Amino acid sequence: MTAELRAAILELALRRGRGKSFCPSEVARALAGNWQRLMPEIRAVAAAMPEIRATRRGVEVDPLTAKGPIRRHLR
C-alpha cells in the first residue's frame, strides 16, 4: 500500500504544480470510501517524501508533529 500512496501523493502534487497545495485528505478520498483510516499512513508516507513539504497557515511544519490541518506542496 505504501507504493500506491506514494504514487497517489506525487500524482496529485504534480497535477497541482508548483505554487499550489493540496490537503492530504484529497489523496485519501481518491483511494477509499472510508478515507479517514488512511490518514495516518498518508501523513507518514508523505513525510518520508523529500519532494513534498508540509505547511500550516503558509509556514513549513514537521508533518508528523503538526497539529490540525496541514497542506502539501511540491518542493
VENSULBEL-V318241 format. One line per field, one symbol per residue. burial: b if it has 16 or more other ideal C-beta (glycine too) atoms within 10 Angstrom, else e. A space follows every 50 residues. Layout:
burial = ???
This chain:
burial = eeeebbebbbebbeeeeeeeebebebbbeeeeeebeebeeebbebbbebe ebbbeeeeeebebeebeeebbbbbe
